[in-house]
């Protein structure tokens, strides 16, 4: 039978995301270990090594973030508060968006997945930098982002307002569709407000 028509069929998109992130993390981790050894043995030192090491660490953080955002989130799974703090720390992944998200305890993986997708949407709208606050709200989450300059693609944000999925949706905007689907699965309403310098998103 067609797995798309089977009740409770596995989420193939999320499973593919988990598989890709898992398989990429191992070789990137091996590269990081090799660079560390080179530094310890003195075979390679200086700004070149620092630059390579920074790039590898940024790649590792990005892969971990992708695994949370695009990967599977089975019931009962959690994401450690320490991991979320690491992935949203200033400068992580080379991103320009400053994230203020005080996490006091581990989160259900489904909640972390939804928030990370929302952060990706805000990052797309603020490529020149900005600041976003993430706070738990009664029954959900509230994100408030500000920037000197915001780039809004109306068709992308319209997806979150239950608008149609554009036939020409590009890969660099797929997180909008995935966030809309994730929130829809959870049966939560979306609140969205946009101005030239701010975006607020609740779900």
Residue, then its C-alpha position, 0 to 999 in steps of 0.5 A: x500500500x501507498x505509505x502516504x495513505x496509511x494511518x500513522x505512516x512514518x514522517x518520511x521527510x523528517x526521517x530523511x532529515x535525521x538520516x542526513x544530519x546523522x551521516x554528516x555529523x560523523x565525518x565533520x566530527x572526525x575532521x574536528x578531531x583531526x584538527x585538534x590533533x594537529x594543534x596538539x602536535x604542533x604540525x599546524x598552528x596559527x590563524x589558518x588552523x583557527x579559521x578551519x577549526x571555527x568553520x568546522x565548529x560552525x558546521x557541526x552546530x548547523x548540522x545539529x540545528x538541522x537535525x532538530x528542525x528537520x529531523x524526526x521527533x518521536x513522542x517522549x524524546x527530549x532535547x537537552x537544555x544545554x544543547x539548545x543553549x549551545x546551538x543558540x549562543x551568540x555567534x553559533x553557526x556564523x549566524x547574524x541573528x542574536x537569540x535570547x532564549x533562556x532554557x531552564x530545562x530539557x524540552x520535548x523534541x517536538x517543541x524544540x523542532x517547532x521553535x527551531x523552524x520558526x527561528x529559521x523563518x525569522x533568520x530568513x527575514x533578517x539576513x543582515x542581523x537582528x535580535x529575537x526573544x523566545x519565550x514559553x507562553x501558556x500552551x505554546x511559544x512566543x517569538x518577538x524579533x526586531x532588526x534595523x531592516x527586515x526582508x519580507x517575502x509575502x508569499x512565504x509568510x502567507x503560508x503560515x497564515x494558511x495560505x497556499x503553498x507556492x508551486x515555485x517554493x524554493x529549497x531555501x524557504x522550505x522551513x516555512x512550509x514545514x513550520x506551517x505543517x508542524x503547527x497544523x499537526x499540533x492543532x495550534x493557532x498562529x498569531x503573526x504580526x509584521x512591520x518594517x522592523x519587527x516580526x512577532x510569531x506565536x503558536 
